[in-house]
Amino acid sequence: MVWQQVYNPFGNMIVSTALAAIPVVVMLVCLGLLHVKAHYAAGLGLLSAVVIAVFAFGMPADMAGKAAFLGGITGLLPIGWIVLNIIFLQQLTQQNGSFQILQDSIAGITEDRRLQLLLIAFAFGAFFEGAAGFGTPVAVTAAILIGLGFSPLAASGLSLIANTAPVAFGALGTPVITLAKVHGYDLMAVTAMIGRQLPFFSLLVPFWLIWAFAGRKGMMEVWPAILVTGVSFAIPQFLVSNYIGPELVDIIAAIVSMVCLVLFLRVWKPKKIWTSVSLKGHETDGGEAGPAVAPAKHSGAAVIRAWTPWLILTVFVFIWGLPVVKTWLNGIFAPNFPIDGLHNMIEKVAPVVPKPTKEGAVYQLLLLSATGTGILVSAIVGGLVMKYNPIQLVAAYGRTLWLVKFSLLTIMLMLALGTLTRYSGLDTTLGLAFANTGMFYPFFGTLMGWLGVALTGSDTASNVLFGGMQKVAADQLGLSPNLMGAANSSGGVMGKMIDAQSIVVASTATRWFNHEGEILRYVFFHSIALACLVGFYVTLQAYVWPFTLMVVK
């Protein structure tokens, strides 16, 4: 029997919204304020979601259980699969000493920790976001930063802050392509609109990143390099999104930014070298800054060998992200498993959709085409190049699996929570609270996208969840649907740094286990502040700068 979602079960949106928020509040309070371990916090959040969904919103109990199960296995593959295999590669490079050589080679480009952040966390991370997305950039950059000697809080928090502006065009444009496909937006029009919102923040985020790390004075000491990094990313981001399409926006912008920064550092050096590895004001959190140590000199051959596993990773991740490769791999093995009793048994209803729409619930076992599989293959190839034998590789993989076991459990529980809130309509109730804001909707509609990513961990999922609602609300208020569809995605990127699965990915990559609450507390301000700035910018587009809504032909 089909169950229709109910968004206001008590006839009072204040009460209904407060109830819908309980599971998220429980998890965040446990994680950020009560210092509860992440897997316990996620479990308590999931338990409260089941109770609210079943007893307050009327969802059948068996459907609630099946929705949580679907979320759990989705958390294991693809998200957990990425984390497991990137940590496996990191372990291999650390055990044979090549990570130390890589660290010295980066220090050879610049010993300044601020400039290393620009190169690795922002530009290199943006490349991985464009090629793969779904947690890969945070996992890779946090692992590299911790290897470079950054404190765990700095490596985790700064990787999350840096992974914002590229997210809307991540995984070869998947979020915006999905938005257009599912909700009927014109792909080029909404891509161009995002490309007129995010470049401003692509210029801002590198400054914000270094300010968060080194303070205002430390930021101003390297402002020329920050400006080069931001401008060389923002301009290609605007041009590619407005005149080519969404697929290669991040990859082209990231490559241009990395090349420009490296070339600029050949002719410019900061007057003072910043050697601290800890966040300014957080020197005792996650490790203290040690004395500056000059990088060791290595032969060109040794440096090439140290970079080879990461170059192999880059190539494999890029190849695995290509649509033609994914299609080919899925043609070999990609079974679908409809969840009986849940698939097409739940209907979304007005005002979220114009007419009742059934929710599919199919688990796709995309094992071959999953980004994590590409990372695993690259790690095996890299391990063989590093002269590991098969037995050593298997033993190292077993140790890695044991190392990240609780992180995998946490990701499963958090995805179970997010999936249950989606199928029960709890997240839609929260979204409707933003939608009822009248002339302030451009601001709060942007925050709806932020909320969607914070809840689901994915800009793609947020666009699927709220993209239709944005279109309906924009039509009712006389706003541009393309503006609000783009705002959903652009606002969503700022929610990426506080979504629970990204925080677990960061804590796992830095091996700073059971400190997820500290990471959340640190990045929360940055997330909400940047989201509000996006909201203000979208409001200006709606009411003050209408020329930005013109479609580029």
VOGU-3710 file (C-alpha; in Angstrom, 3 decimals, decimal comma):
1> mvwqqvynpf> 0,000/0,000/0,000  1,426/3,391/-1,070  2,152/5,830/1,752  1,959/9,564/1,065  4,376/11,803/2,913  2,906/14,210/5,445  4,777/17,477/5,951  2,636/19,097/8,630  1,152/16,250/10,682  0,078/18,510/13,556
11> gnmivstala> -1,446/21,305/11,482  1,125/23,687/12,924  4,341/24,212/10,965  6,255/25,406/14,011  5,536/22,184/15,905  6,061/19,979/12,844  9,345/21,685/11,963  10,606/21,413/15,541  9,865/17,683/15,564  11,476/17,170/12,158
21> aipvvvmlvc> 14,646/18,857/13,420  15,026/16,598/16,471  17,124/13,821/14,817  19,637/16,288/13,370  19,778/18,242/16,634  20,325/15,046/18,634  23,235/13,996/16,444  24,870/17,432/16,331  24,482/18,090/20,063  25,881/14,666/20,937
31> lgllhvkahy> 28,752/15,114/18,516  29,590/18,785/18,983  28,633/19,580/22,581  28,481/16,356/24,580  31,657/14,855/23,039  29,914/11,547/22,331  31,823/9,258/19,968  30,712/9,698/16,373  29,197/6,233/15,875  27,177/6,577/19,088
41> aaglgllsav> 26,006/10,075/18,118  24,954/8,843/14,685  23,184/5,862/16,226  21,237/8,077/18,631  20,309/10,420/15,791  19,081/7,479/13,733  17,067/6,079/16,640  15,359/9,424/17,223  14,646/9,713/13,473  12,887/6,336/13,504
51> viavfafgmp> 10,752/7,369/16,473  9,793/10,748/14,942  9,158/9,309/11,470  6,939/6,490/12,728  5,079/8,031/15,649  4,899/11,714/14,627  4,842/11,635/10,822  3,011/8,335/10,420  5,566/6,462/8,353  5,023/2,688/8,463
61> admagkaafl> 7,663/1,119/10,691  8,767/-1,444/8,123  9,360/1,326/5,568  11,406/3,272/8,105  13,596/0,247/8,734  14,083/-0,405/5,025  14,940/3,244/4,346  17,591/3,130/7,080  18,952/-0,121/5,631  19,191/1,415/2,149
71> ggitgllpig> 21,069/4,383/3,579  23,443/2,145/5,508  24,546/0,112/2,504  24,832/3,312/0,455  27,153/4,671/3,130  29,363/1,621/2,791  29,470/1,868/-1,001  30,349/4,364/-2,418  31,378/6,649/0,502  33,056/4,225/2,879
81> wivlniiflq> 34,712/2,471/-0,058  36,521/5,712/-0,967  37,730/6,291/2,596  38,985/2,735/3,062  41,020/2,699/-0,135  42,543/6,170/0,124  43,746/5,335/3,646  45,163/2,081/2,239  47,236/4,074/-0,273  48,342/6,502/2,419
91> qltqqngsfq> 49,457/3,614/4,627  51,542/2,122/1,817  53,331/5,390/1,098  54,054/6,019/4,765  55,380/2,539/5,419  57,997/2,687/2,655  59,097/6,257/3,396  57,954/7,818/0,115  55,502/10,109/1,915  58,422/11,829/3,661
101> ilqdsiagit> 60,109/12,432/0,307  56,830/13,811/-1,079  56,622/16,140/1,924  60,163/17,372/1,298  59,457/17,917/-2,401  56,397/20,073/-1,647  58,469/22,027/0,851  60,948/22,477/-1,997  58,264/24,394/-3,902  57,530/26,430/-0,805
111> edrrlqllli> 58,308/25,913/2,867  55,535/28,343/3,786  52,644/26,415/5,297  50,093/28,947/4,014  51,193/28,448/0,427  51,229/24,676/0,854  47,580/24,958/1,884  46,711/26,907/-1,247  48,428/24,354/-3,437  47,177/21,164/-1,780
121> afafgaffeg> 43,920/21,901/0,046  42,426/24,347/-2,461  43,842/23,739/-5,956  44,764/20,036/-5,786  41,602/19,296/-3,821  39,509/21,057/-6,462  40,953/18,761/-9,112  39,867/15,681/-7,159  36,456/17,245/-6,567  36,041/17,776/-10,290
131> aagfgtpvav> 37,229/14,296/-11,173  35,520/12,243/-8,482  33,746/14,176/-5,708  31,844/12,214/-3,034  34,457/12,601/-0,292  37,546/11,967/-2,413  39,096/15,478/-2,219  38,821/15,706/1,570  40,240/12,213/1,989  43,196/12,906/-0,314
141> taailiglgf> 44,091/16,419/0,835  43,659/15,713/4,553  45,906/12,658/4,188  48,575/14,706/2,393  48,377/17,591/4,873  48,759/15,303/7,865  51,759/13,774/6,123  53,200/17,253/5,623  53,109/17,725/9,394  49,951/19,812/9,831
151> splaasglsl> 48,135/19,264/13,112  45,087/16,968/12,824  42,628/19,810/13,470  44,306/21,990/10,843  44,505/19,180/8,264  40,881/18,165/8,856  39,237/21,565/9,221  41,120/23,320/6,454  40,531/20,499/3,973  36,811/20,854/4,676
161> iantapvafg> 36,851/24,654/4,264  38,820/24,419/1,021  36,415/21,867/-0,435  33,557/24,317/-0,992  33,635/26,419/-4,159  34,320/23,434/-6,485  31,539/21,200/-5,113  28,695/22,359/-7,404  30,617/21,071/-10,437  32,073/18,021/-8,695
171> algtpvitla> 32,347/14,564/-10,231  32,321/15,960/-13,787  29,334/18,204/-13,135  27,114/15,547/-11,565  25,209/17,864/-9,142  24,066/20,357/-11,789  23,475/17,696/-14,453  21,273/15,818/-11,988  19,432/19,026/-11,028  18,579/19,723/-14,668
181> kvhgydlmav> 17,672/16,127/-15,485  15,444/15,416/-12,487  13,614/18,741/-12,267  13,531/19,942/-15,879  15,913/22,902/-15,681  17,731/24,029/-18,820  21,202/22,569/-18,238  23,259/25,357/-19,794  21,119/28,105/-18,255  21,411/26,802/-14,697
191> tamigrqlpf> 25,108/25,937/-15,221  25,760/29,507/-16,369  23,861/30,869/-13,364  25,989/28,858/-10,941  28,974/30,139/-12,881  27,944/33,692/-12,027  27,591/32,930/-8,331  30,528/30,746/-7,376  33,482/32,580/-8,993  33,135/35,349/-6,406
201> fsllvpfwli> 33,462/32,733/-3,679  36,255/30,943/-5,538  38,135/34,212/-5,141  37,037/34,635/-1,518  37,595/31,088/-0,194  41,424/31,059/-0,596  41,599/34,281/1,462  39,158/32,792/3,980  41,201/29,590/4,139  44,463/31,336/4,978
211> wafagrkgmm> 42,741/33,725/7,393  41,261/30,707/9,202  44,733/29,159/9,405  47,064/32,081/10,077  44,884/35,041/11,046  44,411/38,353/9,254  48,046/39,451/9,481  49,307/36,082/8,300  46,867/36,230/5,398  47,920/39,719/4,307
221> evwpailvtg> 51,579/38,658/4,199  50,815/36,306/1,288  47,909/38,126/-0,360  49,554/38,210/-3,825  49,766/34,396/-3,931  46,213/34,055/-2,622  44,976/36,469/-5,277  46,749/34,543/-8,038  45,251/31,272/-6,771  41,715/32,632/-6,536
231> vsfaipqflv> 41,663/34,637/-9,785  43,231/31,834/-11,805  40,494/29,502/-10,512  37,536/31,897/-10,686  38,038/33,106/-14,269  38,192/29,618/-15,854  35,274/28,586/-13,632  33,175/31,431/-15,041  34,247/30,958/-18,661  33,868/27,177/-18,799
241> snyigpelvd> 30,507/27,159/-16,989  29,041/29,932/-19,146  30,408/28,943/-22,548  31,246/25,213/-22,505  29,265/23,250/-19,911  29,440/21,747/-16,414  31,569/18,654/-16,942  35,107/20,075/-16,956  34,652/23,260/-14,913  36,579/22,148/-11,824
251> iiaaivsmvc> 39,255/20,152/-13,647  40,217/23,004/-15,976  40,018/25,642/-13,230  42,075/23,512/-10,805  44,831/22,796/-13,325  45,055/26,475/-14,305  45,158/27,491/-10,638  47,894/24,989/-9,723  50,062/25,942/-12,693  49,647/29,678/-12,084
261> lvlflrvwkp> 50,483/29,360/-8,383  53,598/27,222/-8,974  54,854/29,590/-11,684  54,124/32,624/-9,498  56,112/31,123/-6,612  59,136/30,901/-8,893  59,291/34,691/-9,019  57,740/35,696/-5,679  58,436/34,675/-2,091  56,862/35,919/1,140
271> kkiwtsvslk> 59,116/38,049/3,319  58,425/35,798/6,310  58,144/32,006/6,070  55,222/30,635/8,091  56,300/27,376/9,712  53,515/26,721/12,223  51,509/23,581/11,521  48,638/24,464/13,876  45,642/26,752/13,497  46,217/30,215/14,931
281> ghetdggeag> 44,539/30,240/18,337  44,350/26,420/18,417  48,019/25,599/18,931  47,215/22,967/21,568  44,419/21,298/19,573  45,644/18,211/17,814  49,331/18,829/18,267  51,726/21,694/18,815  53,801/23,404/16,146  57,319/22,096/16,124
291> pavapakhsg> 60,494/23,962/15,207  61,114/24,676/11,559  63,127/21,910/9,899  64,733/22,419/6,508  63,496/19,847/3,992  65,955/17,121/3,096  67,378/17,056/-0,411  66,515/14,080/-2,586  67,502/13,023/-6,043  65,159/13,675/-8,934
301> aavirawtpw> 64,562/9,945/-9,304  63,584/9,616/-5,628  61,135/12,519/-5,896  59,558/11,005/-9,002  59,189/7,645/-7,220  57,574/9,369/-4,217  55,056/11,208/-6,407  54,342/8,199/-8,637  51,631/6,590/-6,421  49,762/9,915/-6,225
311> liltvfvfiw> 50,126/10,541/-9,944  48,796/7,044/-10,560  45,895/7,868/-8,217  45,174/11,082/-10,149  45,135/9,276/-13,493  42,923/6,423/-12,271  40,455/8,723/-10,512  40,171/10,871/-13,636  39,672/7,836/-15,891  37,127/6,307/-13,494
321> glpvvktwln> 35,169/9,565/-13,554  34,725/9,627/-17,325  31,099/8,852/-18,317  32,183/6,499/-21,103  34,303/4,489/-18,647  31,527/4,366/-16,059  29,050/3,212/-18,699  31,423/0,502/-19,884  32,132/-0,760/-16,362  28,443/-0,694/-15,454
331> gifapnfpid> 27,765/-2,746/-18,572  30,023/-5,453/-17,161  28,583/-5,570/-13,646  26,031/-3,240/-12,084  23,100/-5,163/-10,610  20,102/-3,247/-9,272  18,312/-4,310/-6,115  14,866/-2,714/-5,636  14,053/-2,552/-1,933  10,801/-4,484/-1,643
341> glhnmiekva> 8,205/-2,669/0,397  9,933/0,678/-0,147  10,536/1,048/-3,894  7,710/3,139/-5,431  5,715/2,730/-2,205  6,171/6,321/-0,991  4,747/9,398/-2,692  5,896/12,987/-2,507  2,932/15,361/-2,681  2,166/19,075/-3,055
351> pvvpkptkeg> 3,535/21,648/-2,407  6,858/19,893/-2,963  5,843/18,531/-6,361  3,014/19,601/-8,716  1,460/16,115/-8,633  2,020/13,002/-6,492  5,352/11,444/-7,405  6,559/8,019/-6,327  9,979/7,703/-4,720  12,211/4,986/-6,118
361> avyqllllsa> 14,305/2,910/-3,748  16,814/0,905/-5,745  20,274/0,053/-4,522  22,718/0,034/-7,418  25,757/-2,113/-6,726  28,098/-0,038/-8,889  31,149/-1,815/-7,554  33,280/-1,654/-10,709  32,514/1,970/-11,605  32,713/3,289/-8,024
371> tgtgilvsai> 35,432/5,880/-7,465  36,674/3,820/-4,528  37,406/0,937/-6,896  39,522/3,216/-9,067  41,384/4,296/-5,927  41,887/0,638/-4,906  43,286/-0,286/-8,325  45,587/2,740/-8,240  46,752/1,781/-4,734  47,533/-1,781/-5,862
381> vgglvmkynp> 49,407/-0,547/-8,932  51,206/2,042/-6,825  52,025/-0,595/-4,217  53,572/-2,871/-6,840  55,580/0,059/-8,182  56,773/0,666/-4,603  58,018/-2,968/-4,574  55,371/-4,418/-2,239  54,548/-8,049/-2,928  50,930/-9,344/-3,020
391> iqlvaaygrt> 51,105/-10,816/0,492  52,314/-7,507/1,927  49,523/-5,668/0,117  46,866/-7,988/1,531  48,317/-7,653/5,046  48,385/-3,852/4,750  44,779/-3,845/3,529  43,694/-5,905/6,513  45,402/-3,472/8,898  43,724/-0,548/7,144
401> lwlvkfsllt> 40,303/-2,162/7,419  40,805/-2,641/11,157  42,046/0,940/11,472  38,914/2,500/9,920  36,273/0,056/11,166  34,477/2,564/13,414  34,662/5,256/10,742  32,924/2,938/8,294  30,258/2,156/10,887  29,748/5,878/11,529
411> imlmlalgtl> 29,346/6,653/7,828  26,783/3,850/7,490  24,754/5,139/10,440  24,879/8,731/9,230  23,764/7,803/5,716  20,993/5,698/7,267  19,845/8,787/9,155  19,967/10,971/6,060  18,109/8,466/3,903  15,400/7,938/6,499
421> trysgldttl> 14,788/11,693/6,807  14,433/11,842/3,019  11,919/9,011/2,669  9,945/10,033/5,741  9,679/13,655/4,556  11,363/15,107/7,657  13,921/16,981/5,571  11,165/18,295/3,296  9,353/19,707/6,317  12,537/21,553/7,245
431> glafantgmf> 12,848/22,804/3,677  9,258/24,078/3,646  10,066/26,198/6,685  12,628/28,030/4,528  10,215/28,236/1,593  7,627/30,210/3,593  9,772/33,349/3,851  8,232/35,538/1,121  10,461/38,312/-0,219  13,368/36,959/1,812
441> ypffgtlmgw> 13,197/33,678/-0,077  16,344/34,238/-2,202  18,345/34,300/1,045  16,550/31,457/2,811  16,184/29,405/-0,369  19,965/29,464/-0,587  20,139/28,250/2,996  17,762/25,458/1,998  20,499/24,168/-0,291  22,978/24,481/2,588
451> lgvaltgsdt> 20,626/22,467/4,792  20,194/19,827/2,090  23,921/19,173/1,811  24,408/19,322/5,582  21,742/16,608/5,931  22,598/14,380/2,967  26,329/15,014/2,540  25,899/15,560/-1,189  25,168/18,566/-3,396  23,672/16,107/-5,867
461> asnvlfggmq> 21,297/14,701/-3,245  20,370/18,209/-2,101  19,521/19,188/-5,678  17,341/16,090/-6,045  15,701/16,787/-2,701  14,981/20,517/-2,998  15,447/21,367/-6,700  11,764/20,926/-7,484  10,688/22,922/-4,440  12,997/25,767/-5,502
471> kvaadqlgls> 11,335/25,854/-8,915  7,795/25,879/-7,503  8,575/28,580/-4,933  10,363/30,766/-7,518  7,360/30,623/-9,867  4,984/31,545/-7,033  7,145/34,512/-5,971  7,944/35,782/-9,471  11,649/34,930/-9,202  13,856/33,280/-11,794
481> pnlmgaanss> 13,656/29,474/-11,398  17,188/29,196/-12,784  18,415/31,628/-10,126  16,942/29,597/-7,280  17,935/26,250/-8,761  21,488/27,554/-8,998  21,231/29,013/-5,477  20,304/25,577/-4,144  23,537/24,179/-5,543  25,730/27,203/-4,724
491> ggvmgkmida> 24,405/27,480/-1,171  24,789/23,751/-0,785  28,539/23,840/-1,320  28,961/25,638/2,002  27,108/22,862/3,798  29,653/20,321/2,608  32,110/21,137/5,374  29,655/20,323/8,195  27,947/17,258/6,795  28,636/14,367/9,091
501> qsivvastat> 30,120/11,995/6,544  32,678/14,581/5,355  33,756/15,174/8,943  34,210/11,440/9,473  36,168/11,203/6,217  38,455/14,015/7,434  38,974/12,519/10,893  39,724/9,123/9,354  42,149/10,493/6,758  44,088/12,253/9,523
511> rwfnhegeil> 43,656/9,293/11,877  42,310/11,680/14,503  39,642/9,260/15,614  36,904/10,240/18,091  37,552/13,966/17,537  34,729/14,547/15,059  32,998/16,884/17,515  36,042/19,165/17,693  36,203/19,325/13,898  32,475/20,121/13,701
521> ryvffhsial> 32,744/22,893/16,274  35,639/24,439/14,410  34,112/24,440/10,894  30,506/25,265/11,834  31,008/29,036/11,983  32,847/29,042/8,656  30,054/27,022/7,064  27,124/29,169/8,201  28,976/32,446/7,594  29,875/31,535/4,011
531> aclvgfyvtl> 26,364/30,178/3,363  24,872/33,480/4,528  27,217/35,376/2,207  26,013/33,247/-0,706  22,443/34,016/0,382  23,120/37,763/0,384  24,732/37,503/-3,045  21,749/35,615/-4,480  19,411/38,227/-2,964  21,369/40,954/-4,741
541> qayvwpftlm> 21,093/38,998/-7,971  17,332/38,733/-7,519  16,550/42,340/-6,622  19,557/44,580/-7,365  21,559/43,022/-10,224  18,917/41,520/-12,554  21,323/41,704/-15,507  23,166/38,699/-14,003  20,072/36,610/-14,788  20,519/37,036/-18,548
551> vvk> 21,237/33,752/-20,297  24,515/33,547/-22,196  23,940/32,080/-25,647
//
